[in-house]
Amino acid sequence: MRVASATSPRGEVTLTRRADVLELRVNGVFVMDTAQTSAERALARAALDRVARPERVLIGGLGLGFTAAEVLTDERVAHLEVVEIEPAVITWLADGTVPHGPDVLADPRLTLTEADVAAHVAALPGASVDVLLLDVDNGPGHLVHQGNAGLYRPPALAGLARVIRPGGAVGIWSAARAPELAGAMAAVFTESDEQALDVRLQDRAEQYWLYSGWVGDHGQVNGSPGTGSAPAG
């Protein structure tokens, strides 16, 4: 059953319900649902657990709010900014169309920004974020918008690293293993890893993947002293 829909310059965004599960799609491409949220939560925890002082966090992609909700469970987080390009997604969480949305957005530490995350990050000052989580696609092999492909390549990843404070981290999730992304992360960050996450989807055993990269304690990224080019896209 269709719960809500909207059209933006990027196409149609829809929210549907089957039984008690809400599902978000963009131009017919599955983005996420409320049935399996462990990957979104693990994305947050993988980065937060390895950063000593994750005071300022930025998430690219609001989705149905589960990554943001997990970040806000960490009392060390003083400020969370979520950047979402689709205004309808923001509205549906704010007005209760997504039932848990108002509770998530009520946290005073949370700021919502309607923008393209690549452009938004490019405009930020260097070393201004402790943790940056990218959750705008289902990974580089399952793009919501083809224009997002550049986000997963070294120049854009270096742009993400540019805004990370020393000792901070970038986390990216993918619905499938992405060796090229792993290589790109290793080329940019002083330390990176690939983590498999076991999930069950409609009674099938599946795996999602989390890719994390850390900026050195002195702001070092591979090949540069903590600087990088702006994200593509």
N, C-alpha and C positions, 0 to 999 in steps of 0.2 A: 504494500500500500504506500502510495506517495504521500509523505507528510508535508513537504515543502519543496519548492524549487525556485530558482532565480537564474537570470541570464546576465553575464558580465562580458566584457570584451574578450575573455578567454573561452567563452562558451557557456554551457548549461551546468549548473550545480544543483544536485538533487539530494534530498534526504528521504529515505524510504524506511518502512518498518515491516518486518516479517516476524510474527509472534511478538516477542518482547525485545527483539534486536533491532537497533537503529543502524542504518548503513549510509555512508556518505560516498557519493560518486561525483566525478567531474567529467563531463562529456562522455558519460557511460563507463569511465574508467574507475574501478574500485579504488577508493582511498583508504577507508578503514571502517570498522563497525564496532559495536559495543560487546560483541561476543568474545573476542580475543583481544585483550588489551595488555598482555604481558610484555609484548615487544616494546610498546611505547614507554611503559614503566621501566623496563630494563635499560632502554636508551638513556633515560635520566640517571638511573642509579650507576651505570657503568662509568659515567663521567664524574658524577658527584662524589662517589666513593673514593676516587683517586685524586681528588683536588683538596688540598688542606683547608683553603678558605674560599669556598664558592659563593662569595657575597653577591656578585652581580652575574645573572644568568640571562642569556638570550636564546629564545627558541624560534626557529624559522618554521612556521606552520602551526596553526592552532588545532586543526582537525576537530576531533570531538572532545578535546581538552584533557586527555589522560596523561600526556607527557607533562603538561603544566601542573596538573594535580599532584603528580609524583614529585616534581621539583619543590612544590610548596610544602611537602611534608618534612623537608629538611630545614631545621631551624637556623642553620647557618646562612641560608639564603636571605639577603636583605632586600633584594630587588629582582624581580623577574619581568622581562619584557618579552612579549609574544608578538611576532610580526606575521600577519596573515594578509594575503593578497585579495581574498574573496570577501567582500563586505557581508554577503549573506551568511557566511559561516560565523562571523562575529555576532551578527544579529540573532541567529538561531540559538547560540549559547546564552546570549544576554537576556533574551525574552522568554526562556524556558521551553522553547520548542525542543531543545535537547534538555531533558529534565534536570540533569545534574549541573548544567551550565551555570546558572546563577550562583550556586554555592562556590564553584571554582573561581568565577570572576569576582566574587565579593572580597577576596583576600586583598587587603590594602597594599601588599607588596607587589601586586600584579599591575602591569601597564600593558594595554593592547594597542598595537600600532597597525593601521591598515596600510600596507606597502608591499612592494616586491622586496624580498629579503636580500637579494644580491645588491640592489641599489641602496638599501638601507644600511647594510654593513659597510659598503664602500664609503658612505658618508660619515661613519663613526670615527672618532679619534683613535689612534693606535693605543694598544694596551689598555682597553677600557672595559673589558668583559673577562670574567673568570671562566665561564663555561658557555659554550655555544653549541646548541643541539639543532641539527638540520633534519627536519621531518616533513619535507614538502612533496616528496614522491614516495613510491614504493621501492626506491633504490635506482641506481643508474640504468638498470636494465628494464625498468618498469616505470617510465616517466608519466606523470600526470600531464605535463606540457613538454613538448619536444624542445622548447627553448631552455629548459632546465638542464640540458645535457652538460653544458659547460660548468655547472656547479661542482661536478665531480672530477674535474681535471686539475692538474697541479697549479695553473695560474689562479684559479678561483679559490682553491684550498689555501694557497699562500695568502690570498686576501682575507680569508677567515682567520688564519694564524696571526695576521697583522694586528687584529683587534684583541687578541688574547693576552692577558697579563702573564708574566712569568709564573710558571707552575700551573697554569690553567690548561683547559682541554677543549677539544672539538669532538662531538659525537655525531655519527650518521648511521641511520638504520636502513636496511635493505631487505626486501622480501626474498631475495636469492643471493647466493654467494657472488661476490663481485671482485674477482682477482685484480682487475685493472684499477679499481678504487683502492684496494689494499696497496698496490704498488704506488699509486699516486700519493696516498697518505704517507707511506714510508719515505717517499722522495721529499716531502715537505716538512714533516714533523720530526723532532729529535727522538721521539718514541711513538710507536703506533702498534695497534693490534687488531685482530679480527676474532670475533667471538661468535660462536654458533649458539643459538637459542632454540631449544626444543619446544614445540608448540603442538597442540592438537586442533585441527581445523575440520569440522564436520566429521569427527571420529577418525580422522586420518592423522598419522604422525608426520609432522613437517618440521622444517627448520627455517628460522629467520636469522639474519646476520647483523651484527653490530660492529661498526668500524669506529675506532677511537684514535685520536692523536693528541699528544701532549707537547706543550711549549716548554722549553727548558727553564730552569730556575733563573737564568739570566736573560730570558727573552729570546733565546736562540731557537731558530728553526733551521732546517737543513739548507745550506747554501746561502744563508743571509743572517745578519745580526738582528733578527726579530722583525724584519720588514718584508713586505710582499706586495705584489700587484693587487689591484682591486678585483673583486669577483666579476666573472663574466655574466652576461645575461642581463 
